[in-house]
């Protein structure tokens, strides 16, 4: 791998230009208006894998968006790495908060990225991080340094719950057989503090609808006489947390894993500045469940958050109505041992039970997934650690993430293999938010580091 650093530098501009072209395509899986663009992105990913050296590349149709499967098999007696990623992106809303158009990528210098960062939807989550693997493969095949077999599975529905991936995995177990799964859809603590994600939270995502009168009513003639669905919904949501920000749904914490004081002390060793955290978010105080630190609240504790709420008149000016309906989208991040389907049922039963007379409540589950913890004594983790040590010059810190990748637990269940999460993004990259970006340094560092994972995993296997 002695040439990888110079290869990355020599091809730096091409790597950036290729990613920018991919980022220009609005592959928004949640919005059917972008169906053609999402399919176009799948085609682009397939072509890039062919150019990178894969011998087989297939665009596998599903009931939704296609899954790209590809492989380079050099010797069936050698280990096989399965790389997973996704080419779909989150909707860019609210558009007015972007400082540049979300699908017109631009490079800007920032305090954390003096060498520049690419600003665009999907830059970090996950097009940029997925494409690092394509370019790493390009290097290894071009220089004859691929030490083992590699397979790719790149989907287009991760941002809407990987609706068809489970079926695909179950139907293609032999095709997807591997010794370890490698994913870059997470982050690291800081540019100079590499880390490996060892835990992910699960997810339960629901939509609620509160219905009052059979039509919108004049707020003067009917105000105070009938239940206002928006007022009711606000009160119901507020009741889901107590004064200590503890979730009030009966049974919600029954299976929550309580980490030991020793484990919490190990977590606390990760570099973290509360003042810098608040400054970066422009807030004067943090907020969350009593008795836990900020890093514990967003990783080892379950949460419940409203992701969107609407109803009534929201246009310009005034319209004095009591809305017939009010809506909210709610996500619950879960910790290992919490079953997402059970939590969804607990939420539904509780939310319906606290509805006052005068309204009806409908809870619609959208998607979810289980949490995941990977052991740090596995060959895959050790290979990843050695890879980071090679390119960063320091041992990475194991870290539990607050995010969710629901399909990771599915992979272990169906494919019987562990997943290694080698992320190169930063918390400040604004994924899912306006002005998402990915540092050019991080992008190139990922391309440089990934080949070492293959090298060490093969040597340790």
C-alpha positions as CSV (number, residue, x, y, z in Angstrom):
1,X,0.0,0.0,0.0
2,X,3.0,2.3,-0.2
3,X,1.7,4.1,-3.2
4,X,-1.8,4.9,-1.9
5,X,-1.0,8.3,-0.4
6,X,0.7,9.5,-3.6
7,X,-2.1,8.0,-5.7
8,X,-4.8,9.9,-3.8
9,X,-2.9,13.2,-4.1
10,X,-2.2,12.6,-7.8
11,X,-5.9,11.9,-8.5
12,X,-7.3,14.4,-5.9
13,X,-9.1,16.7,-8.4
14,X,-10.6,13.8,-10.4
15,X,-11.9,12.2,-7.2
16,X,-13.5,15.5,-6.2
17,X,-14.9,16.2,-9.6
18,X,-16.5,12.7,-9.9
19,X,-18.1,13.0,-6.5
20,X,-19.5,16.5,-7.4
21,X,-21.1,15.0,-10.5
22,X,-22.8,12.4,-8.4
23,X,-24.0,15.0,-5.9
24,X,-25.7,17.0,-8.6
25,X,-28.3,14.3,-9.1
26,X,-31.2,14.8,-6.6
27,X,-31.8,11.2,-5.6
28,X,-34.5,11.9,-3.0
29,X,-36.1,8.5,-2.3
30,X,-38.8,10.0,-0.1
31,X,-40.3,12.1,-2.9
32,X,-41.7,10.3,-6.0
33,X,-41.2,13.5,-8.0
34,X,-37.4,12.5,-8.1
35,X,-37.9,8.9,-9.2
36,X,-36.1,9.4,-12.5
37,X,-33.2,11.1,-10.8
38,X,-32.9,8.4,-8.2
39,X,-32.8,5.7,-10.9
40,X,-30.2,7.8,-12.8
41,X,-28.0,7.8,-9.7
42,X,-28.2,4.0,-9.5
43,X,-27.0,3.8,-13.0
44,X,-24.1,6.2,-12.3
45,X,-23.0,4.2,-9.2
46,X,-23.1,1.0,-11.3
47,X,-20.9,2.5,-14.0
48,X,-18.4,3.8,-11.4
49,X,-18.1,0.3,-9.9
50,X,-17.4,-1.1,-13.4
51,X,-14.7,1.5,-14.0
52,X,-13.2,0.8,-10.6
53,X,-12.5,-2.8,-11.5
54,X,-15.5,-5.0,-10.5
55,X,-15.9,-8.0,-12.8
56,X,-19.6,-8.3,-12.2
57,X,-22.0,-5.3,-11.8
58,X,-25.8,-5.8,-11.6
59,X,-28.6,-3.4,-11.3
60,X,-31.1,-5.5,-9.3
61,X,-34.7,-4.3,-9.5
62,X,-36.9,-4.3,-6.4
63,X,-40.4,-3.1,-5.7
64,X,-38.9,0.2,-5.1
65,X,-35.5,1.6,-6.1
66,X,-32.8,-0.8,-7.5
67,X,-30.0,-2.2,-5.5
68,X,-26.5,-2.2,-7.1
69,X,-24.6,-5.5,-6.6
70,X,-21.1,-5.9,-7.7
71,X,-18.1,-8.0,-7.0
72,X,-14.4,-8.7,-7.6
73,X,-13.5,-12.3,-6.7
74,X,-9.8,-13.0,-6.9
75,X,-9.7,-16.3,-5.0
76,X,-12.6,-18.1,-3.4
77,X,-10.2,-19.3,-0.6
78,X,-9.6,-15.8,0.5
79,X,-11.8,-13.7,2.8
80,X,-14.6,-11.7,1.4
81,X,-15.5,-8.1,2.4
82,X,-19.1,-6.9,1.7
83,X,-19.3,-3.1,1.3
84,X,-22.7,-1.6,2.0
85,X,-23.8,2.0,1.2
86,X,-26.7,4.0,-0.2
87,X,-27.1,6.4,-3.0
88,X,-30.4,8.0,-2.0
89,X,-30.5,11.3,0.1
90,X,-32.7,13.2,2.4
91,X,-35.0,15.9,1.2
92,X,-33.2,19.2,1.3
93,X,-35.9,21.2,3.0
94,X,-36.0,23.9,4.3
95,X,-34.4,25.3,1.2
96,X,-34.2,28.9,2.4
97,X,-31.7,27.9,5.0
98,X,-29.1,26.7,2.5
99,X,-26.4,29.1,1.7
100,X,-26.0,27.5,-1.7
101,X,-28.4,25.3,-3.7
102,X,-28.4,21.7,-2.3
103,X,-27.8,20.0,-5.7
104,X,-25.3,22.5,-7.0
105,X,-22.2,21.4,-5.1
106,X,-19.7,24.0,-4.1
107,X,-16.4,23.9,-2.2
108,X,-16.1,26.3,0.7
109,X,-13.4,26.8,3.3
110,X,-14.6,26.6,6.9
111,X,-12.9,26.8,10.3
112,X,-12.8,23.0,10.6
113,X,-12.1,22.5,6.9
114,X,-9.5,25.1,5.8
115,X,-8.7,22.9,2.8
116,X,-12.3,23.1,1.8
117,X,-15.5,21.1,2.1
118,X,-18.1,20.1,-0.5
119,X,-21.5,21.6,0.3
120,X,-24.4,19.6,-1.1
121,X,-27.2,17.2,0.0
122,X,-25.7,13.8,0.3
123,X,-22.1,15.0,0.5
124,X,-21.4,13.1,3.7
125,X,-24.6,11.0,4.0
126,X,-23.9,8.9,2.1
127,X,-22.6,9.6,-1.4
128,X,-19.3,10.9,-0.3
129,X,-18.6,8.1,2.1
130,X,-19.9,5.5,-0.2
131,X,-17.8,6.8,-3.1
132,X,-14.6,6.5,-0.9
133,X,-15.0,2.7,-1.2
134,X,-15.3,2.9,-5.0
135,X,-12.1,4.9,-5.3
136,X,-10.3,2.7,-2.8
137,X,-11.2,-0.3,-4.9
138,X,-10.0,1.6,-8.0
139,X,-6.5,2.0,-6.4
140,X,-6.3,-1.7,-5.3
141,X,-7.3,-3.2,-8.6
142,X,-5.2,-0.8,-10.7
143,X,-2.1,-1.6,-8.6
144,X,-2.8,-5.3,-8.1
145,X,-3.1,-4.7,-4.3
146,X,-6.6,-6.2,-3.6
147,X,-5.7,-8.8,-1.0
148,X,-9.1,-10.5,-0.8
149,X,-12.5,-10.7,-2.4
150,X,-14.9,-7.7,-2.4
151,X,-18.6,-7.4,-2.9
152,X,-20.7,-4.2,-3.0
153,X,-24.4,-3.7,-2.2
154,X,-25.5,-0.1,-2.7
155,X,-29.2,0.6,-2.1
156,X,-31.5,3.5,-2.9
157,X,-34.0,3.4,0.0
158,X,-31.9,3.8,3.2
159,X,-33.4,7.2,3.9
160,X,-37.0,5.7,3.8
161,X,-36.2,2.7,5.9
162,X,-34.6,0.3,3.4
163,X,-38.1,-0.9,2.5
164,X,-37.0,-3.6,0.0
165,X,-33.5,-4.4,1.3
166,X,-34.6,-7.1,3.8
167,X,-36.3,-9.1,1.1
168,X,-33.3,-8.7,-1.2
169,X,-30.9,-9.9,1.5
170,X,-33.1,-12.9,2.4
171,X,-33.4,-14.0,-1.3
172,X,-29.7,-13.6,-2.1
173,X,-27.8,-15.0,0.9
174,X,-25.4,-17.0,-1.2
175,X,-24.6,-14.1,-3.5
176,X,-24.0,-11.8,-0.5
177,X,-22.0,-14.4,1.6
178,X,-19.1,-12.7,3.3
179,X,-16.7,-12.7,6.2
180,X,-17.3,-9.2,7.3
181,X,-19.5,-6.2,6.3
182,X,-17.9,-2.8,5.9
183,X,-19.9,0.4,6.1
184,X,-19.0,4.1,6.0
185,X,-22.2,5.9,7.0
186,X,-21.1,7.2,10.4
187,X,-18.5,9.7,11.7
188,X,-15.5,10.1,13.9
189,X,-14.9,12.2,17.0
190,X,-12.7,14.8,15.3
191,X,-10.3,15.2,12.3
192,X,-7.4,14.4,14.7
193,X,-9.3,11.9,16.8
194,X,-10.3,8.8,14.8
195,X,-13.0,6.6,16.2
196,X,-14.8,3.4,15.2
197,X,-18.5,3.2,15.8
198,X,-19.3,0.1,17.9
199,X,-23.0,0.7,18.6
200,X,-26.0,2.1,16.9
201,X,-29.4,3.0,18.2
202,X,-32.5,1.4,16.9
203,X,-35.4,3.4,15.5
204,X,-39.2,3.6,15.6
205,X,-40.8,6.2,13.3
206,X,-44.5,7.0,13.4
207,X,-47.0,9.6,12.2
208,X,-49.9,10.7,14.3
209,X,-53.2,12.3,13.2
210,X,-55.6,14.0,15.6
211,X,-59.1,14.7,14.2
212,X,-61.7,16.9,15.8
213,X,-64.7,18.4,14.0
214,X,-65.6,17.3,10.5
215,X,-64.4,20.5,8.9
216,X,-62.3,23.6,9.7
217,X,-64.4,25.9,12.0
218,X,-64.6,29.7,12.6
219,X,-62.5,30.2,15.7
220,X,-64.8,33.0,16.9
221,X,-68.0,31.0,16.6
222,X,-66.6,27.7,17.8
223,X,-63.5,28.6,19.8
224,X,-63.7,27.3,23.4
225,X,-66.7,25.1,22.6
226,X,-65.0,22.2,20.7
227,X,-61.7,20.5,21.0
228,X,-59.0,22.1,18.9
229,X,-56.9,19.2,17.4
230,X,-53.8,21.4,17.3
231,X,-54.1,22.3,20.9
232,X,-54.8,18.7,21.9
233,X,-51.9,17.4,19.9
234,X,-49.5,19.8,21.5
235,X,-50.7,18.8,25.0
236,X,-50.4,15.1,24.1
237,X,-46.9,15.5,22.8
238,X,-45.9,17.6,25.8
239,X,-47.1,14.8,28.1
240,X,-44.7,12.3,26.5
241,X,-41.8,13.6,28.7
242,X,-41.9,14.4,32.5
243,X,-40.0,17.2,34.3
244,X,-36.8,15.2,34.1
245,X,-37.2,14.6,30.3
246,X,-37.9,11.0,31.1
247,X,-40.2,9.3,28.5
248,X,-43.6,8.6,30.1
249,X,-44.8,5.7,27.9
250,X,-45.5,2.7,30.2
251,X,-43.0,-0.1,29.6
252,X,-40.7,2.1,27.4
253,X,-37.6,1.5,29.5
254,X,-38.3,-2.2,30.4
255,X,-35.4,-3.6,28.3
256,X,-33.1,-0.6,28.3
257,X,-29.5,-1.7,28.9
258,X,-28.0,0.2,31.9
259,X,-24.3,0.6,31.3
260,X,-22.0,0.1,34.3
261,X,-20.1,3.0,35.8
262,X,-16.9,1.6,34.4
263,X,-18.3,1.6,30.9
264,X,-19.6,5.1,31.3
265,X,-16.2,6.1,32.6
266,X,-14.5,4.6,29.5
267,X,-16.9,6.6,27.3
268,X,-16.1,9.8,29.2
269,X,-12.5,9.5,28.1
270,X,-13.4,10.6,24.5
271,X,-12.4,14.3,24.0
272,X,-15.4,16.5,24.3
273,X,-15.9,20.2,25.0
274,X,-19.3,21.2,26.2
275,X,-18.6,24.9,25.5
276,X,-17.5,24.1,21.9
277,X,-20.6,21.9,21.4
278,X,-22.9,24.7,22.5
279,X,-21.0,27.3,20.4
280,X,-21.2,25.1,17.3
281,X,-25.0,24.9,17.7
282,X,-25.5,28.5,18.9
283,X,-27.3,27.5,22.1
284,X,-26.7,28.7,25.6
285,X,-27.5,25.4,27.3
286,X,-27.9,21.7,26.6
287,X,-31.1,19.8,27.3
288,X,-32.0,16.2,28.0
289,X,-32.7,13.3,30.4
290,X,-31.6,14.1,33.9
291,X,-28.7,12.1,35.3
292,X,-26.8,11.7,32.0
293,X,-24.1,13.6,30.1
294,X,-24.6,15.0,26.6
295,X,-22.6,12.2,25.0
296,X,-24.6,9.6,27.0
297,X,-27.9,11.2,26.1
298,X,-27.2,11.0,22.4
299,X,-25.8,7.5,22.3
300,X,-26.7,5.0,25.1
301,X,-30.1,6.4,26.1
302,X,-33.4,6.2,24.2
303,X,-35.1,9.3,23.0
304,X,-38.4,10.6,21.6
305,X,-38.5,13.6,19.3
306,X,-41.0,15.4,17.1
307,X,-39.6,15.6,13.6
308,X,-42.5,17.6,12.1
309,X,-45.8,19.1,13.2
310,X,-48.5,20.8,11.2
311,X,-52.2,21.6,10.9
312,X,-54.5,24.6,10.3
313,X,-53.6,27.7,8.3
314,X,-49.8,28.3,7.8
315,X,-49.9,30.7,4.9
316,X,-49.2,34.4,4.8
317,X,-51.4,36.6,6.9
318,X,-54.2,35.5,9.2
319,X,-57.0,33.0,8.8
320,X,-59.0,32.4,12.0
321,X,-59.9,28.8,11.9
322,X,-59.9,25.8,14.2
323,X,-58.5,23.0,12.1
324,X,-60.3,19.8,11.6
325,X,-57.0,17.9,11.8
326,X,-53.5,18.1,13.2
327,X,-50.5,16.0,12.4
328,X,-47.0,15.1,13.7
329,X,-44.1,12.9,12.8
330,X,-42.3,11.3,15.7
331,X,-39.1,9.3,15.9
332,X,-37.9,7.3,18.8
333,X,-34.2,6.3,18.9
334,X,-33.7,3.1,20.8
335,X,-30.9,1.3,22.5
336,X,-29.9,-2.4,22.1
337,X,-32.4,-4.8,23.6
338,X,-35.3,-2.5,22.8
339,X,-37.4,-4.1,20.1
340,X,-38.6,-1.5,17.7
341,X,-41.9,-3.2,16.9
342,X,-42.7,-3.6,20.6
343,X,-41.9,0.1,21.2
344,X,-44.1,1.1,18.3
345,X,-47.0,-0.9,19.8
346,X,-46.4,0.7,23.2
347,X,-46.4,4.2,21.7
348,X,-49.6,3.5,19.7
349,X,-51.4,2.1,22.7
350,X,-50.3,4.9,25.0
351,X,-50.9,7.8,22.5
352,X,-54.4,6.6,21.8
353,X,-55.2,6.1,25.5
354,X,-54.3,9.7,26.4
355,X,-56.5,11.3,23.8
356,X,-59.3,13.4,25.4
357,X,-62.9,13.1,24.4
358,X,-63.8,15.2,21.4
359,X,-61.0,13.9,19.2
360,X,-60.0,10.7,17.5
361,X,-56.3,9.6,17.1
362,X,-54.7,7.6,14.4
363,X,-51.1,6.3,14.7
364,X,-49.4,5.1,11.5
365,X,-46.1,3.3,11.9
366,X,-43.6,4.2,9.0
367,X,-40.4,2.2,9.6
368,X,-37.9,1.1,12.2
369,X,-35.0,-1.1,13.1
370,X,-33.1,-2.7,15.9
371,X,-30.1,-1.3,17.7
372,X,-26.7,-2.9,17.2
373,X,-23.4,-3.4,19.2
374,X,-20.3,-4.9,17.6
375,X,-17.5,-6.4,19.8
376,X,-14.1,-4.7,19.9
377,X,-12.2,-8.0,20.0
378,X,-13.3,-9.2,16.6
379,X,-10.9,-9.5,13.7
380,X,-12.8,-6.9,11.8
381,X,-12.5,-4.3,14.5
382,X,-8.8,-5.0,15.0
383,X,-8.2,-4.6,11.2
384,X,-10.1,-1.3,11.2
385,X,-8.1,-0.1,14.2
386,X,-4.8,-1.0,12.5
387,X,-5.9,0.8,9.4
388,X,-6.6,4.0,11.2
389,X,-3.3,3.7,13.1
390,X,-1.6,3.5,9.8
391,X,-3.0,6.6,8.3
392,X,-3.8,8.8,11.3
393,X,-0.8,7.7,13.5
394,X,-3.0,7.0,16.5
395,X,-5.3,4.3,17.8
396,X,-9.0,5.0,17.2
397,X,-11.5,5.3,20.1
398,X,-14.5,2.9,20.2
399,X,-17.6,5.0,20.2
400,X,-21.4,4.4,20.3
401,X,-23.4,6.4,17.9
402,X,-26.7,8.1,18.4
403,X,-27.7,7.4,14.8
404,X,-29.5,4.4,13.4
405,X,-28.7,2.1,10.5
406,X,-31.5,-0.4,10.9
407,X,-30.2,-2.9,8.3
408,X,-27.1,-3.7,10.3
409,X,-28.9,-6.0,12.7
410,X,-30.7,-7.5,9.7
411,X,-27.3,-8.3,8.2
412,X,-26.2,-10.2,11.2
413,X,-29.4,-12.1,11.4
414,X,-29.5,-13.1,7.8
415,X,-25.9,-13.2,6.7
416,X,-24.4,-14.2,10.0
417,X,-21.5,-11.7,9.8
418,X,-20.4,-8.7,11.9
419,X,-20.4,-5.2,10.6
420,X,-17.5,-2.7,10.9
421,X,-18.5,0.9,10.8
422,X,-15.6,3.0,9.5
423,X,-17.0,6.5,9.3
424,X,-15.0,9.6,8.2
425,X,-17.7,12.3,8.7
426,X,-17.9,14.8,11.5
427,X,-20.8,15.8,13.8
428,X,-20.6,19.3,12.3
429,X,-21.2,18.0,8.7
430,X,-24.9,18.9,9.0
431,X,-26.3,15.6,7.7
432,X,-30.1,15.7,7.2
433,X,-29.8,19.5,7.7
434,X,-29.4,22.5,5.4
435,X,-25.8,23.1,4.3
436,X,-24.7,19.4,4.6
437,X,-21.0,19.1,3.7
438,X,-18.1,16.7,3.7
439,X,-14.5,17.9,4.2
440,X,-12.2,17.2,1.3
441,X,-9.5,16.1,3.7
442,X,-11.9,13.6,5.3
443,X,-13.0,12.3,1.9
444,X,-9.4,11.7,0.7
445,X,-8.3,10.3,4.1
446,X,-11.1,7.7,3.8
447,X,-9.9,6.6,0.4
448,X,-6.4,6.3,1.8
449,X,-7.4,4.3,4.9
450,X,-9.9,1.8,3.5
451,X,-7.3,-0.3,1.5
452,X,-5.4,-0.9,4.8
453,X,-8.6,-2.5,6.2
454,X,-8.5,-5.1,3.4
455,X,-4.8,-5.7,4.0
456,X,-5.1,-6.2,7.8
457,X,-8.3,-8.1,7.7
458,X,-6.8,-10.6,5.2
459,X,-3.6,-10.9,7.3
460,X,-5.6,-11.5,10.5
461,X,-8.1,-13.9,9.1
